[in-house]
Amino acid sequence: MTTIGAEQPVVVLDGAVEQPLTDLASYRAIGGYAQVEKARSLSPQEVTEQLIQSNLRGRGGAFFPTGRKASFIPTPDKIAKPIYLTVNADESEPGTFKDREIMRRVPHRLIEGCLIAAHAIQSKSVFIYIRGEYSAEYAVLRGALDQANDAGLLREVSIVIHRGAGAYICGEETGLLESLEGKRGQPRSKPPFPAISGLYASPTLINNVETIATVPKVLELGPDEFSQIGAPPDSTGTRVFCLSGNVVRPGAYEAPHGITTRHLIYDIGGGIADGRELKAVMVGGSSFPVMTPADIDTKLDANALGQKGLFIGSGVVTAIDDRTCIVQFALRVAQFYMHESCGKCTPCRVGTRWLVQILRAVENGAATENDLEVLLDVCDRIIGKCLCVLGDSAAMPVASCVTKFRDEFRAHLEHGGCPFGDDSTLAHLFAPVDQHHLAPVAQEAPV
């Protein structure tokens, strides 16, 4: 089981840090569903305005202001189509596991957030798109939804839980919509944006689990109080940080925005396991540039990280110790995105394969110094040139590894292979794409 912890103030996991809070009676005992009743006593515009004033931002990676995003949805008097709310519970970013803990521990808070957000945009139809592998979380959420429905809390709102099939690209909002419509999960060209033409070509608000689960607490605390938590004015509230990697106590820890990376790894997480030294930190998820130990006193908020060329992303903090070969790390990241690329656009489809090919040559000692420049050039030809950010997600971490750990890449060239040998913590890590090489191959029958 994942370790769960929190530092005051506790927002999303309030009441559920010690034990899961899955039944309706227990959730109501701590004030659950009081905020949806409060929201329904307000106009949709008033609820949206409270979200805007709180400056709650999306917890899925883009960090876009939640209230502003809701305000983009046209009102029913301006459009003849239905309005949809879609919750992204796919959570396929490597290193991310916070949403599954929220669904497992406080499913009713997510459902209450759905009902409040639906009221804010005047929607009668809500879809929760949950990752197919999350079978236990699906069961908990399904049970909570049935309880809420039986208690008459949904009223005229319909909430459908839709199980995905395990594709990273379906975490991208338009790829999610395509999948939800029964099509192949691939990103759409934008504009039009989902707020105008989303699910079934209708106005659609898309937010992730942590964002929606925070909405009831915004109304409970009030936008003024919520906006003072964390690192105002931009990084308000708390974040359920996903701490993993070579740390003593990995787990999901809720803490206010603005704590430092050092504090999370060493004070909350107990430091680097086995007494090793910290080599790098994967911050935000595998989609973003890596952090070096020189920057671990940087605060975990969007502005402080942005000044270092880093991103808070989905709240991932993965510690990488000094036994890890950074070339292997970059290669595993590139392999993941090559495997998950939908292939719709050329820079991503072809570029991710070039990244893997060159990185594999570096790892095997078959590359040259010029290949490192070619590697950076390939990254440049991917970033900002794809239909969605999957290509960027492969190129940004690879480029940062080459730039920040150039000497280690050169050591591979000089050594004629990986100088870490089998001692690297990633030496025997199975990459998903390798299954195509290791799967049995049909042999021609003897004549």
Secondary structure, DSSP 8 states (H G I E B T S, - for coil): --EEEE-SS--TTTT-SSS---SHHHHHHTTTTHHHHHHHTS-HHHHHHHHHHHT-B-SSSS--BHHHHHHTS--GGG-SS--EEEEEE---STT--HHHHHHHH-HHHHHHHHHHHHHHHT-SEEEEEE-TT-HHHHHHHHHHHHHHHHTT-STT-EEEEEE--S-GGGGSHHHHHHHHTTS------SSS-TTTS-GGGS-EEEEEHHHHHHHHHHHHH-HHHHTTSEETTTEESEEEEEEEESBSS-EEEEEETT-BHHIIIIIIS-SBGGG--EEEEEES-TTS-EE-GGGTTSBSSHHHHHTTT---TTSEEEEEETTS-HHHHHHHHHHHHHHH----SHHHHHHHHHHHHHHHHHHTT---HHHHHHHHHHHHHHTT-SSSTHHHHHHHHHHHHHHHTHHHHHHHHHHTS-TTGGGSTTTT---GGGHHHHS--------
